[in-house]
Amino acid sequence: ERAEAVARELRRQEELRDQQSDLRERERQAAEQLRREQGRAADERQWGTAVARNTEDSYRAYLSEYPNGLHADTARDRLADIRNDPDRIAKLAEERLELTRDQRREIQRNLSLLDYNTRGIDGIFGPGTRSAVTAWQKAQGLRANGYLDRGQIDRLDDMAARRAAELEEQAKARRAELERADTAYWKEMGEGNNERGIRFYLERYPDGRYAEVAQIGRASCRERV
């Protein structure tokens, strides 16, 4: 009976050791799981920072910390893209300006005013606008990459304003010239004093400066007849 009691106690102690061993294993697994989850969270945070900065240094920093990380392959691909895109810095500089749709339309209007065809004024910088920007940059002796910085936008604004003023002056001069020709012809045709002259004037200038007077004169001539 004593031997049986000893055997039971030994079995109980063995079961207790097994339970303790299982508990330690579960604790070890839980700790390992926690470390993996914390590692993934830290990996994602670092990756988020790299993507937000979107620079060569930020992707290098991620790979230095996580060479076999969740996004390591993507980071290497983006580094390769950066190295193969010489105009990336200019592109990012334009993106940081956060131009609105209306601001983009204004840029397209300015380019069109300067005779650079953007193929539409819709606020979308597609191939047409990029080509127009590139042509303008070449003409200005700037690096022709199709992307604008704040200084270039300001220069474009100034140039377009000057061109608009020139066109307005030309339009005014043209209007003055037309008015002089209108007045000269009105006088040549007798200034409304004869029906033939009135008819000739209205044929040439149906909406002319003296058209209303001419219409009244023609009506008077017909009444006299």
Secondary structure, DSSP 4 states (H G I P E B T S, - for coil): -HHHHHHHHHHHHHHHHHHHHHHHHHHHHHHHHHHHHHHHHHHHHHHHHHHHHTSHHHHHHHHHH-TTSTTHHHHHHHHHHHHT-TTHHHHHHHHHT---HHHHHHHHHHHHHTT---S--SS---HHHHHHHHHHHHHTTS--SS---HHHHHHHHHHHHHHHHHHHHHHHHHHHHHHHHHHHHHHHTTTTSSHHHHHHHHHH-TTSTTHHHHHHHHHHHHHH-
